[in-house]
Amino acid sequence: MLGSPYNHTTEAPATFILVGIPGLQSSHLWLAISLSIMYPTALLANTLIVTVIWMDSTLQEPMYCFLCVLAAVDMVMASSVVPKMVSIFSSGDNSISFSACFTQMYFVHAATAVESGLLLAMAFDRYVAICKPLHYKRILTPRVMLGMSVTITIRAIISMTPLSWMVSHLPFCGSNVVLHSYCEHIAVAKLACADPRPSSLYSLIVSSIIVGSDVAVFDLSKNAQLKALSTCGSHVGVIALYYLPGMASIYVAWLGEDIVPLSTQVLLADLYLIIPSTLNPIIYGLKTKQIQNRTWSLLTHCLFNHSNLGS
């Protein structure tokens, strides 16, 4: 299926070859065009979110601070994979060095773990605002917010560092062809000359624990759930958009190609990294009037000053 350009090595490879989406090579150009539109959109929208929240003192509230960090994480996650994917899909430049591969792997998985924690923190913020509005400022103090942010970051580092370490220390003495669009850990681990199941099992357990604990951390009353759904529909939608494809991509990889085609597995994992990064700022921006107004004011101010300078 892969043809003659893909060979086997007898030593640990200096580079890996990223195939892209096996079986969908004819669609690579269309995927490159789509990603070339979605990626700049994600960067621009998330940059606007960060800039508006950073510059406007009226938006220095816990929810907006978490949203600012979420936008920054989205940019890191998308930037770690999309430029290389576009290069693969458009020009066939599909080689990646050994060190760059595992650096990419670490940033992708660490960013996803941080994002999961941020969504939990934002859900906690909405829970307090809805169910305990009189105690909101007393509960979500700057010290509590800092503690939550540090905990989220440490949890991501502690949980994802062993995964990248385990995969990078596997012996690679066979094929260097990764049947994926980026250095996804299961796809890389399958190339090892040793049993890849320990690292894959670690990934499955840690991902299930992180997502399971984040989703089940609250035992809200029925009344609180109804309030949350009625006032935080956008956040619920973002959580569903993030968790469902993410967990689907993990479990689908475990089911194997016999049940789910490899092309579907890879495409699902690719879209999971770029779609939330593109839609998150749009969803929150459309839902939050303060951000809409501040963004429009900022754009108007920049365009007006630019036109005055030009004249």
Order of alpha helices (4+ residues) and beta strands (2+ residues): beta-alpha-alpha-alpha-beta-alpha-alpha-alpha-beta-alpha-alpha-alpha-alpha-alpha-alpha
